[in-house]
Amino acid sequence: MIDIDFSDDEQAPEGSAAPRVRHVRLDSHGREYIGAGRTAGGPPGETISPAVRWVALAFMLGLAGLGARLYQLQIAQHQLFAVRANSNFQRDDVIPALRGQLRTRDGVVLATNRAVYDLVYLGRRNPQDPAQAIADWDRIRYLANVPKSALVGGQPREPVPAKEPDVVLASNIPADRLGALSEYLVMVPSLEIRERLERVYPQGTLAAHLIGYVQQAGNQQVGSGEYTRGDLVGTSGLEYSQQQTLRGKNGVRRREVSASGRPLTESVVDPGQKGKDMTLTIDSTLQKAAERVLQEGLADINAGRWKYGRPYETVSRGAVIALDPRTNEVLAMASSPTFDPNWFSRTPSPNTAARNWAVDPNRKNAALDAVTSNRVVQTYNPGSVFKPGTALAYNEKWGNFTMGCPPSYYFRGARFNNWAHFNLGVVDARRAIAYSCNPWFYNSAVRAGPEAYSRQLKSRLTELGYRGTTGLELVGEKTGQILDVDDYKSPKSPWYPGFALNMSIGQGDTLVSPAQQAYVLSTIMNEGKQRPLTVIRAVGDQTQPPKPARSTVKNGNVGSFQLVKEGMRLTTLLRIGTSSFAIGPGLFPVRTAGKTGTAENGLSQRYGYSYTHAWYEGYGPLDNPNFLVVVFFQNGGEGSGPALKAAKKMFATRWCVPLDGAGRTIWGPQTCTGELGEMHRVRKERGLE
């Protein structure tokens, strides 16, 4: 711009002393720029309209706002947006936590983990676009053995974003194919090989019902936020009840990926935390013996079927629980029929047909077999193994008495039968237990009065351990029932005095579990000292302290406990004792005490005596008891049959007593009546382990 002043006399006002000067501003092209005038000789001045001022102000405020926003983004919130920017090329993956191992007390691994690899499809933006086609798809499909169920039209099924982030095309890819498969996936961003932890049960069916099994977290569990996809969640047994101890804490691996999603580098942000290992109280030798005797019992069950002309069974249904009664640590816990936890934990299942059969509710005898149900903690009619408890409860309140033991007992015109069709002679409470004399127990209910008797039994036997849990670290333990006169309040289910007589011998509406039976027997054997059962010996490297014991003795009276123990000793000693023919003196080298049980139930009432429940409970050696066992066969027949034979085999295993094929003692070799270490040593010397 060039400023020039011109004289403008014609426009000077009259009387003006100074000439009027015209100020002109020329641009670079010599054209006049219309600006403002000023008076010659005075200070320069400009005249700006109000509209221009408002526009300029608005422009200045806008620039100030943009500057403030730029400061906020570049300075104040730099860290936040730096992290967001990084997320554009970083991806966080879960490092699955190693689940804690389960071992027996003698070191046998029952549950552990292994790494397996799956082929995972992440999806494509446009599967129909030829440019996004999966290179070498046919080779990849062959190497990974992708099943047809994961495909649509021969191509991978696209993930549904609302339900799943990806699709697992193939699980457990064989190790010898991983290398070749990885080469084909280098240039395929929509496919990746993903590592996964799988729960493995190396011993198969051993202790299956106690251990339980795991499965991958379902959509509902993932949706709850407690688990991430791929987490292992306990479904039954200790895997379920000890989930929080075993599961551990997942870690985080951060990967730098290319724009196409292919990993470039990785680093561990959080290594996570391994779940705690657990050592169980179970001894592997005794556990194997328990499972073996349940299977061998099928032949004895079918011998009873043949005797009564009934069809043979194809499945043994029963339970065994064995304790060290000094601590109430469970040394063996078995249930039959059994299953392999690997059927459910591994993907794909190593035996899909067996898994489906085990859980199929529509197959024949599904409810009766209940393959995955742990019969140790289910409840059944106990029959005569209930008698030691009822004898104790009666004797504590009303004392002992003596009577003859006839074949039948009559009460108010009704006949109640004994198992023997001949008179067993004069009995008191001790011999009533030894002979399993039903009439003595019937008479005890009548002498006390059926109503008072029922109340005493319910109250006292609850204190001894029935009608409650036993302390086992398992979820779902049944508590059973013992009903007294006050429980029959409905007109449709009235009380009858004869109920008390049935109650006295463990019949009628009485239900107990094998675990409860072992719990109560331990309390009686320890003369009233009651300690909860346990299957956990150590968590991590911390040995669990013994569970606290309590006394169930009434008014310092241990005499009733001693009376019952004497009756159980006579069971194996006297000629008419119900188990003396199998483990009496001269037939078995270790002295024991015990009780047989034959329990009526719904099936036996329909199909006959061979369908009764078979029970046996016993313990020894008598001078220093270190082993207690309860055996149960559902609809197995007489207690002095399969149950007693199975208990004898358990005793023989624990005390190193060799038996021949018929179950008879082979005399001569050393027995091992000490601790478990001695048992293992002697068995190893004989080549049995």
ABEGO torsion letter per residue (X at the ends): XBBBBBBBAAABBBGBABBBBBBBBBBAAGBBBBBBBBBBGBBBBBBBBAAAAAAAAAAAAAAAAAAAAAAAAAAAAAAAAAAAAAAAABBBBBBBBBBBBBBBAAGBBABBBBBBBBBBBAEBABAABAAABBBGAAAAAAAAGBBAAABBGGBBBBBBAAABABBBABBGBBAAAAAAAAAAAAABAABBBBBBBBBBBAAEABGAAAAEBBBBBBAAAAAAGABBBGBBBBABEAAAAAAAAAAEBBBBBBBBBBAAGBBABBBBABAEBBBBBBBBABBAAAAAAAAAAAAAAAAAAAAAAAAAGBBBBABBBBBBBBBBAAAGBBABBBBOBBBBAAAAABOBBABAAAAAAAABAABBGAAAAGAABBAAABBBBAEAAAAAAAAAAAAAAAEBBBBBBBABBBBGGBBBBBABABBAEBBBAAAAAAAGBAAAAAAAAAAAEAAAAAAAAAAAAAAAGBGBBAGBBBBGBBAEBBBBAAABABAABBBBAAAAAAAAAGBEABBBBAAAAAAAAAAAAAGGBBBBBBABABBEABBBBBBBBBBABBGGBAAAAAAAAAAAAAAAABAABAAAAAABBGABABBBBBBBBBBBBAAAAAAEAAABBBBBBBBOBAABBABBBBBBBBGAEBAABAAAAAAAAAAAAAAGBBBBAAGBBBBGBBBBABBAAAAAAAAAAAGAX
